Amino acid sequence: MRNFMRIVISMSMVAGLAGGAVADDKPAPAKGAPAVPAKKPDAKPAPVPPAPPPVKDEAHAMPTPSAEVAAAVKASTGTWKCNGQMFMPDGSAQPMKATMKTKFALDKFWAQTSFAETKKNGFKFESYRTFDGKKWHSLHVDNMGSQEVGWSDGPKDGKTVWESAGRSVMGESKARHYEEMVGKELKMWGEWSMDKGKTYVKGYEAVCKK
């Protein structure tokens, strides 16, 4: 009977130890170790303030075509017939008959003028003009290989004076071009200098009308 009781007690102790292992399989903290604090829930992130509105940068704003260019094209629209003469380097003159047309170019930033003599293989040029808010600027190329870059303050009392620097088969040059509206006629004439502006020689004159 005593032996039976010992067996029952021993079996109870084994069952208790096994049950404790299943119920709590985490090892007990070592004696004297600091207690691990309980994990707190994550705090909510602070709200992000809205982005400020973009600042308008006037200095880097996209340019727009000028009203002055539009007015110049409008005033010059149509086909102009020009009569005049061209002066040769030796001072002789040749009669000139030509047509001239002006239109918008490059998204209305430039006024493009096409000039062409009516005779076969005659003189031709393409001129581009624009306005930057202070001055007028021009680019000029012709069928003789010449080119000019010019500038002007614009019309004053119906008259416009252009100054330019150019290059041709004869070398570098300076030029002055004059335009004047007299009634419905446009009078033009120009002069060139081959000595850096010391002396000028008349190069052409013409009267154009629609």
N, CA, C and O of each residue as an XYZ file, in Angstrom:
840
protein
N       0.830     -1.201      0.000
C       0.000      0.000      0.000
C       0.867      1.253      0.000
O       0.577      2.232     -0.688
N       1.931      1.199      0.784
C       2.832      2.348      0.811
C       3.472      2.568     -0.537
O       3.619      3.696     -1.007
N       3.859      1.436     -1.160
C       4.492      1.569     -2.487
C       3.515      2.155     -3.483
O       3.923      2.961     -4.319
N       2.251      1.790     -3.434
C       1.231      2.318     -4.347
C       1.064      3.818     -4.176
O       0.914      4.536     -5.164
N       1.089      4.314     -2.920
C       0.940      5.732     -2.651
C       2.114      6.511     -3.186
O       1.958      7.618     -3.702
N       3.318      5.915     -3.058
C       4.504      6.597     -3.577
C       4.401      6.765     -5.096
O       4.754      7.809     -5.643
N       3.907      5.709     -5.769
C       3.788      5.777     -7.233
C       2.799      6.841     -7.632
O       3.052      7.576     -8.587
N       1.665      6.958     -6.932
C       0.646      7.969     -7.248
C       1.186      9.360     -7.049
O       0.946     10.235     -7.881
N       1.929      9.600     -5.941
C       2.487     10.929     -5.680
C       3.510     11.288     -6.732
O       3.550     12.421     -7.210
N       4.360     10.298     -7.102
C       5.371     10.563     -8.117
C       4.732     10.921     -9.438
O       5.193     11.846    -10.107
N       3.668     10.210     -9.845
C       2.968     10.499    -11.098
C       2.333     11.876    -11.062
O       2.334     12.570    -12.078
N       1.792     12.294     -9.928
C       1.180     13.607     -9.812
C       2.212     14.705     -9.995
O       1.929     15.709    -10.650
N       3.422     14.537     -9.423
C       4.466     15.543     -9.537
C       4.929     15.691    -10.969
O       5.181     16.802    -11.435
N       5.046     14.537    -11.694
C       5.466     14.592    -13.097
C       4.423     15.291    -13.939
O       4.768     16.093    -14.807
N       3.153     15.005    -13.702
C       2.074     15.633    -14.457
C       2.042     17.126    -14.201
O       1.794     17.901    -15.124
N       2.288     17.549    -12.968
C       2.294     18.968    -12.642
C       3.427     19.705    -13.326
O       3.244     20.814    -13.827
N       4.603     19.085    -13.346
C       5.741     19.726    -14.010
C       5.499     19.833    -15.504
O       5.809     20.865    -16.099
N       4.952     18.794    -16.130
C       4.681     18.835    -17.564
C       3.631     19.870    -17.882
O       3.773     20.587    -18.871
N       2.581     19.981    -17.089
C       1.539     20.965    -17.326
C       2.087     22.382    -17.216
O       1.691     23.265    -17.977
N       3.000     22.601    -16.268
C       3.604     23.929    -16.135
C       4.441     24.287    -17.342
O       4.483     25.455    -17.729
N       5.113     23.317    -17.956
C       5.931     23.588    -19.126
C       5.077     23.956    -20.312
O       5.477     24.816    -21.096
N       3.909     23.342    -20.485
C       3.016     23.647    -21.601
C       2.343     24.981    -21.398
O       2.199     25.739    -22.357
N       1.931     25.294    -20.205
C       1.219     26.527    -19.939
C       2.132     27.740    -20.064
O       1.657     28.797    -20.481
N       3.406     27.648    -19.730
C       4.313     28.792    -19.783
C       5.683     28.293    -20.200
O       6.491     27.876    -19.371
N       5.933     28.343    -21.528
C       7.201     27.834    -22.025
C       8.269     28.899    -22.064
O       9.386     28.603    -22.489
N       7.989     30.156    -21.637
C       8.987     31.210    -21.589
C       9.876     31.018    -20.375
O       9.406     30.723    -19.276
N      11.154     31.189    -20.595
C      12.039     31.012    -19.431
C      11.838     32.151    -18.432
O      11.564     33.288    -18.817
N      11.967     31.858    -17.249
C      11.812     32.858    -16.183
C      12.988     33.802    -16.222
O      14.117     33.367    -16.450
N      12.758     35.079    -16.007
C      13.870     36.040    -16.016
C      14.866     35.708    -14.918
O      14.515     35.245    -13.833
N      16.105     35.962    -15.247
C      17.145     35.685    -14.262
C      16.933     36.558    -13.037
O      16.388     37.660    -13.089
N      17.373     36.022    -11.992
C      17.203     36.735    -10.729
C      18.018     38.009    -10.741
O      19.214     37.987    -11.030
N      17.380     39.109    -10.430
C      18.077     40.393    -10.398
C      18.089     41.131    -11.723
O      18.557     42.269    -11.751
N      17.588     40.544    -12.866
C      17.575     41.219    -14.171
C      16.494     42.297    -14.195
O      15.451     42.127    -13.563
N      16.723     43.430    -14.925
C      15.705     44.501    -14.964
C      14.477     44.056    -15.726
O      14.568     43.303    -16.695
N      13.368     44.513    -15.294
C      12.105     44.146    -15.947
C      11.997     44.842    -17.300
O      12.353     46.014    -17.424
N      11.506     44.125    -18.322
C      11.315     44.675    -19.670
C      10.014     45.457    -19.698
O       8.958     44.885    -19.429
N      10.053     46.755    -20.018
C       8.804     47.540    -20.010
C       7.871     47.071    -21.111
O       8.315     46.594    -22.155
N       6.619     47.206    -20.878
C       5.617     46.826    -21.887
C       5.677     47.777    -23.073
O       5.871     48.979    -22.890
N       5.511     47.251    -24.303
C       5.573     48.044    -25.530
C       4.351     48.955    -25.639
O       3.203     48.516    -25.564
N       4.654     50.257    -25.820
C       3.571     51.223    -25.942
C       3.097     51.292    -27.389
O       3.894     51.067    -28.300
N       1.859     51.589    -27.620
C       1.368     51.718    -29.014
C       2.049     52.888    -29.709
O       2.356     53.900    -29.080
N       2.288     52.740    -31.038
C       2.929     53.801    -31.827
C       2.119     55.093    -31.766
O       0.892     55.093    -31.868
N       2.865     56.213    -31.594
C       2.186     57.514    -31.547
C       1.782     57.939    -32.953
O       2.474     57.596    -33.911
N       0.711     58.656    -33.102
C       0.251     59.131    -34.410
C       1.220     60.184    -34.954
O       1.642     61.066    -34.206
N       1.592     60.109    -36.273
C       2.521     61.110    -36.835
C       1.894     62.502    -36.849
O       0.683     62.658    -37.004
N       2.748     63.499    -36.685
C       2.263     64.882    -36.690
C       1.742     65.235    -38.078
O       2.333     64.799    -39.066
N       0.694     65.981    -38.196
C       0.144     66.350    -39.529
C       1.140     67.191    -40.320
O       1.798     68.074    -39.770
N       1.245     66.900    -41.639
C       2.158     67.629    -42.522
C       1.466     68.908    -43.002
O       0.370     68.843    -43.556
N       2.097     70.073    -42.793
C       1.451     71.326    -43.233
C       1.386     71.389    -44.747
O       2.269     70.841    -45.407
N       0.389     72.027    -45.326
C       0.283     72.131    -46.797
C       1.432     72.945    -47.377
O       1.932     73.875    -46.743
N       1.850     72.579    -48.606
C       2.946     73.286    -49.275
C       2.518     74.710    -49.611
O       1.368     74.938    -49.987
N       3.434     75.670    -49.478
C       3.078     77.066    -49.807
C       2.848     77.202    -51.311
O       3.425     76.443    -52.090
N       2.028     78.141    -51.724
C       1.782     78.325    -53.164
C       3.056     78.758    -53.872
O       3.879     79.451    -53.274
N       3.244     78.365    -55.141
C       4.464     78.748    -55.871
C       4.571     80.254    -56.034
O       3.579     80.943    -56.271
N       5.794     80.750    -55.903
C       6.043     82.179    -56.071
C       6.239     82.481    -57.547
O       7.041     81.823    -58.210
N       5.535     83.444    -58.062
C       5.637     83.815    -59.469
C       6.969     84.515    -59.718
O       7.258     85.553    -59.122
N       7.779     83.934    -60.611
C       9.100     84.471    -60.927
C       9.000     85.260    -62.225
O       9.023     84.688    -63.315
N       8.889     86.580    -62.098
C       8.741     87.419    -63.273
C       9.979     87.385    -64.157
O       9.884     87.486    -65.380
N      11.151     87.240    -63.521
C      12.399     87.279    -64.291
C      12.528     86.083    -65.226
O      13.176     86.179    -66.268
N      11.905     84.936    -64.857
C      12.026     83.737    -65.665
C      10.691     83.334    -66.313
O      10.527     82.191    -66.738
N       9.763     84.254    -66.385
C       8.480     83.961    -67.025
C       8.683     83.827    -68.535
O       9.563     84.468    -69.110
N       7.871     82.999    -69.162
C       7.967     82.805    -70.605
C       7.597     84.096    -71.324
O       6.592     84.721    -70.984
N       8.396     84.511    -72.318
C       8.089     85.749    -73.040
C       6.869     85.580    -73.937
O       6.486     84.464    -74.289
N       6.280     86.687    -74.292
C       5.133     86.694    -75.198
C       5.417     87.660    -76.342
O       6.178     88.611    -76.166
N       4.822     87.434    -77.509
C       5.052     88.354    -78.645
C       4.642     89.776    -78.281
O       3.668     89.988    -77.560
N       5.395     90.744    -78.786
C       5.131     92.136    -78.434
C       4.026     92.738    -79.301
O       3.831     92.349    -80.452
N       3.322     93.682    -78.723
C       2.278     94.393    -79.456
C       2.884     95.252    -80.560
O       2.239     95.507    -81.578
N       4.128     95.701    -80.358
C       4.787     96.535    -81.361
C       5.041     95.755    -82.650
O       4.865     96.287    -83.746
N       5.452     94.501    -82.517
C       5.663     93.664    -83.711
C       4.331     93.441    -84.430
O       4.259     93.508    -85.657
N       3.280     93.175    -83.653
C       1.962     92.965    -84.257
C       1.497     94.204    -85.012
O       0.929     94.100    -86.099
N       1.743     95.384    -84.427
C       1.335     96.624    -85.089
C       2.137     96.854    -86.369
O       1.600     97.338    -87.366
N       3.431     96.502    -86.337
C       4.266     96.683    -87.529
C       3.810     95.779    -88.664
O       3.764     96.201    -89.820
N       3.473     94.536    -88.334
C       2.992     93.610    -89.369
C       1.656     94.084    -89.936
O       1.429     94.040    -91.145
N       0.784     94.534    -89.049
C      -0.522     95.017    -89.499
C      -0.382     96.216    -90.431
O      -1.090     96.309    -91.434
N       0.526     97.133    -90.104
C       0.716     98.334    -90.932
C       1.362     98.008    -92.269
O       1.179     98.737    -93.244
N       2.124     96.905    -92.320
C       2.859     96.570    -93.540
C       2.207     95.472    -94.360
O       2.750     95.065    -95.387
N       1.048     94.983    -93.925
C       0.428     93.865    -94.627
C       0.123     94.213    -96.080
O      -0.104     95.373    -96.425
N       0.122     93.190    -96.917
C      -0.131     93.414    -98.342
C       1.157     93.387    -99.150
O       2.244     93.202    -98.603
N       1.022     93.573   -100.452
C       2.179     93.592   -101.350
C       2.510     95.024   -101.737
O       1.662     95.756   -102.247
N       3.740     95.408   -101.492
C       4.224     96.739   -101.835
C       5.020     96.658   -103.137
O       5.802     95.729   -103.339
N       4.818     97.621   -104.002
C       5.592     97.709   -105.239
C       6.573     98.859   -105.107
O       6.189     99.996   -104.830
N       7.834     98.549   -105.307
C       8.905     99.522   -105.068
C       9.604     99.899   -106.378
O       9.862     99.046   -107.226
N       9.901    101.182   -106.524
C      10.663    101.698   -107.660
C      11.781    102.581   -107.128
O      11.572    103.407   -106.239
N      12.967    102.395   -107.685
C      14.085    103.202   -107.221
C      15.344    102.856   -107.982
O      15.291    102.482   -109.153
N      16.470    102.980   -107.319
C      17.740    102.665   -107.963
C      18.757    102.189   -106.934
O      18.689    102.532   -105.753
N      19.693    101.395   -107.414
C      20.788    100.915   -106.589
C      22.082    101.520   -107.108
O      22.281    101.650   -108.316
N      22.958    101.887   -106.182
C      24.204    102.546   -106.548
C      25.376    101.574   -106.427
O      25.533    100.904   -105.406
N      26.185    101.506   -107.460
C      27.328    100.618   -107.488
C      28.519    101.267   -106.774
O      28.529    102.478   -106.552
N      29.532    100.445   -106.412
C      30.709    101.015   -105.740
C      31.411    102.119   -106.527
O      32.060    102.988   -105.945
N      31.275    102.080   -107.871
C      31.923    103.123   -108.673
C      31.081    104.389   -108.790
O      31.481    105.345   -109.455
N      29.890    104.397   -108.131
C      29.036    105.573   -108.154
C      27.946    105.531   -109.198
O      27.056    106.382   -109.185
N      27.985    104.559   -110.110
C      26.938    104.446   -111.128
C      25.657    103.902   -110.495
O      25.691    103.274   -109.437
N      24.530    104.153   -111.159
C      23.229    103.747   -110.635
C      22.521    102.826   -111.613
O      22.662    102.959   -112.829
N      21.749    101.881   -111.057
C      20.946    100.976   -111.873
C      19.499    101.065   -111.402
O      19.242    101.102   -110.199
N      18.544    101.100   -112.347
C      17.131    101.152   -111.929
C      16.735     99.879   -111.198
O      17.287     98.804   -111.437
N      15.779    100.023   -110.314
C      15.337     98.887   -109.509
C      13.822     98.884   -109.407
O      13.206     99.899   -109.082
N      13.225     97.724   -109.690
C      11.804     97.490   -109.469
C      11.678     96.206   -108.662
O      12.287     95.186   -108.983
N      10.877     96.281   -107.610
C      10.802     95.124   -106.721
C       9.449     95.058   -106.026
O       8.663     96.005   -106.067
N       9.198     93.926   -105.392
C       8.010     93.753   -104.553
C       8.473     93.463   -103.127
O       9.554     92.917   -102.908
N       7.642     93.835   -102.176
C       7.993     93.657   -100.767
C       6.759     93.208    -99.992
O       5.685     93.793   -100.130
N       6.916     92.164    -99.177
C       5.821     91.638    -98.367
C       6.314     91.410    -96.944
O       7.463     91.025    -96.724
N       5.421     91.655    -95.974
C       5.761     91.455    -94.562
C       4.723     90.550    -93.919
O       3.528     90.671    -94.185
N       5.191     89.639    -93.067
C       4.299     88.708    -92.367
C       4.916     88.338    -91.015
O       6.072     88.656    -90.735
N       4.116     87.655    -90.182
C       4.623     87.151    -88.914
C       5.562     85.971    -89.166
O       5.411     85.233    -90.140
N       6.540     85.810    -88.262
C       7.434     84.655    -88.313
C       7.732     84.183    -86.898
O       7.728     84.971    -85.952
N       7.990     82.888    -86.765
C       8.401     82.290    -85.493
C       7.444     82.638    -84.363
O       7.807     83.294    -83.387
N       6.201     82.173    -84.529
C       5.164     82.341    -83.502
C       4.906     83.805    -83.149
O       4.643     84.143    -81.995
N       4.988     84.665    -84.164
C       4.657     86.091    -84.046
C       5.652     86.903    -83.217
O       5.352     88.023    -82.805
N       6.831     86.340    -82.973
C       7.857     87.111    -82.277
C       8.632     88.011    -83.234
O       9.262     88.975    -82.799
N       8.593     87.711    -84.526
C       9.344     88.464    -85.524
C       8.433     88.902    -86.659
O       7.460     88.227    -86.995
N       8.769     90.051    -87.244
C       8.145     90.494    -88.488
C       9.128     90.180    -89.614
O      10.246     90.694    -89.631
N       8.714     89.350    -90.536
C       9.591     88.942    -91.634
C       9.221     89.688    -92.912
O       8.069     89.652    -93.345
N      10.201     90.366    -93.515
C       9.993     91.095    -94.762
C      10.776     90.425    -95.880
O      11.974     90.174    -95.752
N      10.081     90.137    -96.981
C      10.705     89.540    -98.162
C      10.736     90.581    -99.271
O       9.698     91.119    -99.655
N      11.918     90.859    -99.780
C      12.118     91.860   -100.821
C      12.753     91.160   -102.024
O      13.713     90.406   -101.870
N      12.214     91.411   -103.226
C      12.755     90.757   -104.417
C      12.568     91.649   -105.643
O      11.480     92.162   -105.906
N      13.658     91.815   -106.378
C      13.557     92.531   -107.653
C      12.729     91.692   -108.625
O      12.763     90.462   -108.593
N      12.000     92.371   -109.473
C      11.127     91.659   -110.407
C      11.897     91.057   -111.580
O      11.383     90.154   -112.241
N      13.108     91.527   -111.858
C      13.872     90.987   -112.982
C      14.498     89.649   -112.609
O      14.684     89.347   -111.431
N      14.813     88.864   -113.607
C      15.399     87.549   -113.398
C      16.770     87.681   -112.733
O      17.587     88.520   -113.115
N      16.999     86.831   -111.729
C      18.261     86.831   -110.976
C      18.539     88.178   -110.307
O      19.691     88.560   -110.102
N      17.464     88.887   -109.974
C      17.630     90.178   -109.321
C      17.968     90.051   -107.846
O      18.071     88.951   -107.304
N      18.137     91.194   -107.217
C      18.511     91.264   -105.806
C      17.340     90.831   -104.922
O      16.191     91.198   -105.172
N      17.650     90.043   -103.881
C      16.638     89.590   -102.924
C      17.209     89.677   -101.515
O      18.412     89.528   -101.299
N      16.314     89.921   -100.563
C      16.746     89.809    -99.164
C      15.580     89.391    -98.281
O      14.413     89.578    -98.624
N      15.933     88.816    -97.130
C      14.974     88.473    -96.077
C      15.401     89.227    -94.825
O      16.561     89.181    -94.416
N      14.438     89.922    -94.228
C      14.723     90.707    -93.032
C      13.789     90.274    -91.896
O      12.593     90.073    -92.110
N      14.344     90.134    -90.696
C      13.558     89.775    -89.512
C      13.725     90.880    -88.469
O      14.841     91.291    -88.152
N      12.594     91.350    -87.942
C      12.640     92.419    -86.940
C      11.825     92.029    -85.716
O      10.774     91.397    -85.825
N      12.329     92.417    -84.550
C      11.617     92.160    -83.302
C      11.844     93.321    -82.344
O      12.723     94.155    -82.557
N      11.045     93.363    -81.294
C      11.112     94.452    -80.315
C      11.241     93.840    -78.927
O      10.453     92.969    -78.558
N      12.244     94.296    -78.141
C      12.489     93.711    -76.821
C      11.936     94.538    -75.665
O      12.268     94.296    -74.505
N      11.093     95.511    -75.989
C      10.543     96.380    -74.949
C      11.260     97.711    -74.848
O      10.724     98.666    -74.286
N      12.472     97.783    -75.392
C      13.244     99.029    -75.369
C      13.727     99.410    -76.767
O      13.621    100.566    -77.177
N      14.248     98.448    -77.477
C      14.793     98.703    -78.807
C      14.284     97.681    -79.810
O      13.834     96.592    -79.455
N      14.372     98.073    -81.076
C      14.109     97.158    -82.174
C      15.436     96.521    -82.585
O      16.495     97.142    -82.509
N      15.347     95.266    -83.020
C      16.523     94.540    -83.484
C      16.185     93.859    -84.804
O      15.046     93.447    -85.024
N      17.178     93.743    -85.681
C      16.920     93.149    -86.996
C      18.050     92.216    -87.416
O      19.205     92.378    -87.022
N      17.673     91.237    -88.227
C      18.607     90.332    -88.891
C      18.304     90.405    -90.382
O      17.140     90.391    -90.782
N      19.341     90.484    -91.198
C      19.156     90.707    -92.633
C      20.136     89.829    -93.399
O      21.338     89.855    -93.134
N      19.621     89.045    -94.355
C      20.469     88.225    -95.228
C      19.973     88.386    -96.660
O      18.778     88.569    -96.893
N      20.910     88.315    -97.630
C      20.503     88.482    -99.028
C      21.106     87.406    -99.915
O      21.869     86.557    -99.455
N      20.746     87.455   -101.217
C      21.197     86.429   -102.152
C      22.565     86.744   -102.759
O      22.932     86.211   -103.806
N      23.309     87.617   -102.086
C      24.693     87.886   -102.480
C      25.666     87.486   -101.369
O      26.855     87.802   -101.419
N      25.136     86.788   -100.374
C      25.983     86.327    -99.276
C      26.215     87.343    -98.185
O      27.031     87.113    -97.291
N      25.512     88.469    -98.236
C      25.709     89.511    -97.222
C      24.797     89.274    -96.024
O      23.749     88.639    -96.139
N      25.209     89.790    -94.891
C      24.407     89.699    -93.672
C      24.579     90.969    -92.854
O      25.623     91.620    -92.887
N      23.519     91.303    -92.114
C      23.563     92.481    -91.248
C      22.820     92.196    -89.949
O      21.838     91.453    -89.925
N      23.302     92.794    -88.889
C      22.608     92.798    -87.597
C      22.385     94.259    -87.237
O      23.342     95.028    -87.137
N      21.124     94.649    -87.042
C      20.824     96.066    -86.835
C      20.025     96.350    -85.585
O      19.526     95.435    -84.931
N      19.905     97.631    -85.255
C      19.148     98.076    -84.095
C      18.587     99.469    -84.352
O      19.138    100.233    -85.144
N      17.483     99.794    -83.673
C      16.811    101.073    -83.885
C      15.979    101.430    -82.658
O      15.529    100.554    -81.919
N      15.784    102.731    -82.455
C      14.885    103.192    -81.390
C      13.428    103.178    -81.837
O      12.525    103.447    -81.045
N      13.207    102.863    -83.112
C      11.845    102.813    -83.615
C      11.424    104.112    -84.270
O      12.209    105.057    -84.337
N      10.204    104.169    -84.750
C       9.740    105.370    -85.476
C       9.615    106.589    -84.561
O       9.213    106.497    -83.401
N       9.978    107.727    -85.137
C       9.833    109.002    -84.445
C       9.419    110.042    -85.470
O      10.149    110.330    -86.418
N       8.239    110.597    -85.263
C       7.674    111.555    -86.221
C       7.582    110.944    -87.621
O       7.829    111.615    -88.623
N       7.227    109.675    -87.668
C       7.053    108.999    -88.956
C       8.343    108.548    -89.610
O       8.315    108.009    -90.717
N       9.486    108.757    -88.945
C      10.776    108.379    -89.515
C      11.468    107.357    -88.614
O      11.388    107.433    -87.388
N      12.147    106.403    -89.246
C      12.878    105.378    -88.510
C      14.301    105.290    -89.052
O      14.516    105.248    -90.263
N      15.265    105.264    -88.139
C      16.672    105.128    -88.523
C      17.211    103.825    -87.926
O      17.077    103.559    -86.731
N      17.823    103.028    -88.798
C      18.451    101.777    -88.383
C      19.960    101.902    -88.531
O      20.459    102.434    -89.523
N      20.666    101.413    -87.546
C      22.117    101.278    -87.650
C      22.432     99.789    -87.635
O      21.749     99.007    -86.974
N      23.485     99.398    -88.377
C      23.796     97.974    -88.432
C      25.268     97.738    -88.689
O      25.998     98.611    -89.159
N      25.672     96.531    -88.362
C      27.017     96.050    -88.676
C      26.851     94.832    -89.567
O      26.017     93.968    -89.298
N      27.646     94.761    -90.628
C      27.458     93.679    -91.589
C      28.750     93.097    -92.114
O      29.847     93.550    -91.789
N      28.582     92.081    -92.935
C      29.699     91.421    -93.591
C      29.245     90.984    -94.970
O      28.127     90.498    -95.137
N      30.106     91.155    -95.952
C      29.817     90.749    -97.324
C      31.114     90.283    -97.981
O      32.147     90.169    -97.322
N      31.051     90.016    -99.287
C      32.257     89.601   -100.004
C      33.288     90.728   -100.029
O      34.468     90.494   -100.288
N      32.837     91.937    -99.759
C      33.745     93.092    -99.749
C      34.376     93.308    -98.375
O      35.248     94.163    -98.222
N      33.947     92.547    -97.384
C      34.497     92.676    -96.040
C      33.475     93.192    -95.042
O      32.278     93.206    -95.326
N      33.937     93.612    -93.885
C      33.057     94.122    -92.836
C      32.622     95.550    -93.170
O      33.354     96.316    -93.798
N      31.409     95.877    -92.729
C      30.873     97.203    -93.052
C      29.932     97.681    -91.952
O      29.512     96.915    -91.084
N      29.621     98.955    -92.018
C      28.577     99.557    -91.198
C      27.540    100.153    -92.150
O      27.860    100.532    -93.277
N      26.302    100.229    -91.682
C      25.249    100.758    -92.556
C      24.242    101.549    -91.741
O      24.087    101.360    -90.534
N      23.566    102.442    -92.446
C      22.439    103.192    -91.875
C      21.296    103.122    -92.878
O      21.479    103.407    -94.061
N      20.127    102.745    -92.400
C      18.942    102.639    -93.252
C      17.883    103.615    -92.737
O      17.677    103.747    -91.530
N      17.230    104.285    -93.656
C      16.237    105.312    -93.308
C      14.887    104.939    -93.915
O      14.809    104.547    -95.080
N      13.830    105.062    -93.122
C      12.468    104.778    -93.580
C      11.563    105.931    -93.160
O      11.662    106.435    -92.041
N      10.692    106.338    -94.056
C       9.782    107.446    -93.760
C       8.453    107.224    -94.473
O       8.412    106.985    -95.680
N       7.369    107.307    -93.707
C       6.028    107.214    -94.294
C       5.574    108.618    -94.688
O       5.482    109.515    -93.850
N       5.295    108.784    -95.960
C       4.779    110.052    -96.488
C       3.443    109.745    -97.137
O       3.387    109.242    -98.259
N       2.365    110.051    -96.425
C       1.042    109.665    -96.912
C       0.936    108.148    -96.924
O       1.072    107.506    -95.882
N       0.693    107.572    -98.095
C       0.600    106.119    -98.236
C       1.852    105.514    -98.869
O       1.873    104.338    -99.232
N       2.884    106.330    -98.994
C       4.128    105.857    -99.592
C       5.219    105.681    -98.530
O       5.331    106.460    -97.584
N       6.004    104.643    -98.722
C       7.136    104.392    -97.848
C       8.419    104.717    -98.615
O       8.735    104.090    -99.626
N       9.136    105.698    -98.114
C      10.395    106.083    -98.746
C      11.553    105.453    -97.972
O      11.619    105.541    -96.746
N      12.456    104.821    -98.707
C      13.588    104.156    -98.076
C      14.883    104.521    -98.794
O      14.908    104.666   -100.016
N      15.933    104.665    -98.040
C      17.256    104.777    -98.626
C      18.296    104.367    -97.599
O      18.051    104.414    -96.394
N      19.463    103.964    -98.093
C      20.489    103.481    -97.169
C      21.885    103.823    -97.642
O      22.111    104.111    -98.817
N      22.817    103.787    -96.702
C      24.205    104.094    -97.000
C      25.126    103.146    -96.244
O      24.776    102.642    -95.177
N      26.307    102.910    -96.810
C      27.263    101.966    -96.240
C      28.607    102.644    -96.001
O      28.967    103.621    -96.657
N      29.327    102.090    -95.045
C      30.684    102.540    -94.760
C      31.606    101.327    -94.709
O      31.318    100.346    -94.024
N      32.704    101.403    -95.431
C      33.690    100.322    -95.431
C      34.923    100.699    -94.606
O      35.886     99.934    -94.552
N      34.903    101.874    -93.961
C      36.048    102.305    -93.155
C      35.648    102.539    -91.700
O      36.087    103.495    -91.061
N      34.798    101.634    -91.192
C      34.389    101.652    -89.783
C      33.625    102.916    -89.394
O      33.745    103.401    -88.269
N      32.835    103.448    -90.341
C      31.978    104.579    -90.022
C      32.588    105.938    -90.237
O      31.967    106.941    -89.884
N      33.788    106.018    -90.805
C      34.401    107.333    -91.050
C      33.714    108.059    -92.200
O      33.459    109.262    -92.124
N      33.417    107.324    -93.257
C      32.707    107.913    -94.400
C      31.629    106.938    -94.869
O      31.783    105.721    -94.765
N      30.529    107.501    -95.388
C      29.411    106.686    -95.876
C      29.139    107.007    -97.345
O      29.306    108.140    -97.795
N      28.711    105.969    -98.080
C      28.358    106.103    -99.487
C      26.936    105.588    -99.674
O      26.592    104.514    -99.180
N      26.109    106.352   -100.387
C      24.726    105.953   -100.605
C      24.671    104.673   -101.416
O      25.369    104.529   -102.419
N      23.822    103.731   -100.968
C      23.734    102.447   -101.643
C      22.463    102.208   -102.416
O      22.476    101.490   -103.416
N      21.351    102.797   -101.974
C      20.079    102.586   -102.654
C      19.079    103.652   -102.223
O      19.269    104.348   -101.226
N      18.011    103.757   -103.003
C      16.854    104.577   -102.645
C      15.650    104.003   -103.360
O      15.767    103.514   -104.484
N      14.494    104.057   -102.718
C      13.289    103.494   -103.334
C      12.058    104.099   -102.691
O      12.086    104.553   -101.547
N      10.978    104.095   -103.455
C       9.665    104.491   -102.969
C       8.724    103.313   -103.180
O       8.596    102.799   -104.291
N       8.062    102.888   -102.095
C       7.175    101.715   -102.172
C       5.756    102.115   -101.798
O       5.545    102.928   -100.898
N       4.788    101.538   -102.494
C       3.375    101.758   -102.172
C       2.572    100.535   -102.560
O       2.992     99.739   -103.400
N       1.407    100.393   -101.937
C       0.543     99.230   -102.195
C      -0.260     99.459   -103.478
O      -1.048     98.602   -103.874
